Amino acid sequence: MQVWIDRLFHLLEAVLVFLLSAMVVMVFGNVVLRYGFNKGINVSEELSRYFFVWLTFIGAVVTFRENAHLGVESVVRLLPRRGRIVCMLITNSIILLCAGIFFWGTWLQHDINASMVAPVVGISMIWVFGIGYFASIGIGLIALLRTLKILLGKVEDSEIATFSGEYEETVSIRKRPE
């Protein structure tokens, strides 16, 4: 199962690379066309904005899985193991609640966004704002699995160290030649 999840996230990382590369090409091409030829491609302007939205939300899911979001670790480091686990539980519960609210808001706006059409590209705006479904479900599932792992007592020391910002320090200490 873990192999398939890892493959899925490698695919998401490839999508992120594609989106960023396409944005660079479209924006750079438009800059050259505007300054060099006093013309631009409207489709590339609009698509680059939409790609940025998708890049942001897909990146948020990938970043959340890797525990790479910003956190206030200075307080958590002062706590004993049990206190860190309680903080992990509270944090993941709040994230799960926020993901649920985000999904609900996307759901409430679905009909409005589906009925609106992008001015230049002509696609339904649900293709742009519907990324909220993906982000809320992705982050929500990760937070739910982490919460269940904590409640079942199966959280590992490496996960606690990563949460408290100490994982990088322990890895660098282990890798140091003796």
N, C-alpha and C positions, 0 to 999 in steps of 0.2 A: 504494500500500500504506500509506504513511504517513498518508494522509487517513483511511483506515478505522481505523487505530490511534488517531488523534486523536479520531475520532467515538466509538469505543468508550470512551475515557477521559472524554469529555464525558458520555456516558451514565452511566458510573460516578459521576461527580461529581453528576449529577442524582439518582442513587440515594442518594448520601450526603445530599444536601439533603432528599430525601423521608424517609429514616430519621431524621435529626435532627429534622425538623419533626414527624413522627409521635410521636417520643419526647417532645418538649416538650408537645404537645397531651395525650398520655396521662398523663404525670406531673402536669402542671398540673391537668388535669381531676380526677385522683384526689386531689390535695391539696385542691382546692376541695370535692369531695364528702366527704372525710374530716372536714375541719374544719367545713364548713357543715352537712352532713347526717348525719354519723357513719356514712357508707356509702362503699364504694369499689367499683371494678370490678376484679375479680381478673384478668381477661383482659388488661387494660391494664398491670397490674403485670408480668405474665409477658412479654408481648410487648415492653414497653419494655426489659427485660433482654436479650432475644434481639436486638432491634434494635441495642442497644449493642454486642453481640458482633460483629454483621455490620458495623456502622459502623466499628469498630476495625480489622477485618481488610481490608475493602475500602479504607479510608483508608490502610492500610499499603502496599497495592499502588500506589495513586495517588501517595502521597508518595514511594515508592521510585523511581517513574518520573521524578518531578520533582527528584530528588536533594535532597529537603528534610528527610531524616532528620538527626539530630544526628551530628556527626563530630568527630574530633580533627584539626583543620586546621592547628593551630599547628606541628606537627611536619612535616606534608607541605609546608607553604609553604617550609620551609628547604631542601627537596631540589631538585635540578635536574630538568629535564624527564624524563629517563630514570628517576630515582628515583620521581617522581610516578606514572609509568606502571607501574612495578613495584608500587607501593603499590595502585594501582587494580586491577591483576591479582590481587594477593593478597586484597584486600578482596572483590572480586566472586567469587573462588573460594571463600572462606569462606562468603559469603552463599549461593552455589549449594549448597554442602554442607549448610548449615543448612536451606535450603528442601527439599532432598532428605530430610533427617531428619524435618522437619515433615510432609512428604507421607507418608512411611513410617509415622510415628506415627498420623496420621489414618487411614491404611489399616488399621493393626492394630486400631484402636478402632472401625472402621466397623460391624462386626456388633453390637457391644455397643450403640453409639449408635442403630443402626437398630432394635434390639429394644426400646429404652426409649421410653416415651411421656411427653410433657410433662404434668405433673399437672393443669393447668387448661385449656390450649388443646387438648391431646390430639393434637398432631402428633408425629411421630417425631423424636427428638432428633438424628437425622442432619441435619435441616434447620437445626439450630443449630450443631452441631459440624462439620458437613460443609463449613463455610466455610473450614476448613483446607485443603481441596483447592484451592479458588479462590486463596487467599492463597499457598500454597506453589507452585502452578503459575505464577501471575502473577509473583511475585517471582523465581522460578527462571528463567522465560523471559527476563525483563529482564536478570538477572545473566548468563545464558548468552550472550545477544546482546552484552552489553557485553564479556564475556570474549573472545568470538570477534573482536569488532572490535579489541580490543587486540592479540590474537595475530596478526591479519592486518595490523596496522600502519595501520589506518584510523581511529584515534582522532584527533579534532580538537582543536586548541588550546583551543577554547571548552569542551570536555568536561573537559579537564585543569584548566582554570581553575575550572570549577564544582566539580570534585572537591576542589581545594585551597582552596576558599572565596574565590577571587579574582574570580569571575565578576561578582558584584554590584558590586565596585569598578570593574572595567573598563567595565561598562555605564553606571554613573553618571558616569564620566569622559568617555565618549563623548557622553553626552546633555547635558553641561554646555555652556551657550551661550558662545560666544567673543566 
